[in-house]
Amino acid sequence: MHKRYSTPLGVQASRMMMLIAAVALMCVMLAACGSSSNAGSTAKAAAMNGEPTFSGPYAAEFKQEYEKAPTDLVRNILKDGTITQTEVQEAYDAYNKCLEPYGLQATWNAEQGESMGQFRGSMSDDEQLKIMDQCHAKTGAGNISSLYIAMQNNPDHVDQVDLERKVYQCYAKHDLLPSPISENDYMSTMSTVGLTDKSQFETNLKRWHEFFGEYMSTTFDGQPNPNYKYDQNSAKGQQFWACQSDPLHQ
């Protein structure tokens, strides 16, 4: 699924930073469709020999993330089989402590995902990306936020390809497509579900962003978008993002 990224106030945004944030988000969400587990609308954990055992649609993902968790904070967030928005913010607080010495700052919310800015120094995009990757690996913040969003948007762990098709169908149902495009063309040229090739991922993500530009406050390069028409206060803007977040109930 795609998420909107915005430029945080008071910092200098970087397109590459926002793109990597999108990639990080998608990687975990796509991993979540790899295997479904026990039935149930939420995951729950019970202690066994000091290690939690998880049940529910996301049990496999919780087990995987718990086993590779880089910190006690991440393990404590995961061990009860649930993630709250407050816990995601705790993970991002740790992430920002890692970023701060390099003059970088991340913001995150459930609606817009992660945005990254540089408030001090003049690091190149590649240098920023390297630090961002290091801090994500050190803190696990991206994995926690991605699993949280996946559970919020898809609590029953519906197959991601099917869910992406439901998003397209929601767009079509509510007349949100800026120009005619078939479901199969949408899936092949703009969906990022299942893509492992980084270049193709970026190409499809860029096409999606440009195709739906009238709902985007910035261009793919992070500049103000002159074609922006429908913000979240408009009926079409609200419906567009509702199709993104919950296509099964629109």
Protein Blocks (a to p, Z undefined) as FASTA:
>chain_A
ZZdddddehiacdfklmmmmmmmmmmmmmmmmmpccdedjbdcdddeehiacdedjklmm
mmmmmmmocbfklmmmmmnopacfklmmmmmmmmmmmmmmnopacdddfklopadddfed
jddfklmmmmmmmmmmmnommmmmmmmmmmmmmmnopafklmmmmmmmmmmmnopafbdc
dfklmmmmmpcghiabfklmmmmmmmmmmmmmmmpfbdfkopacfkbmbdckbmklmmmm
mmmmmmmlZZ
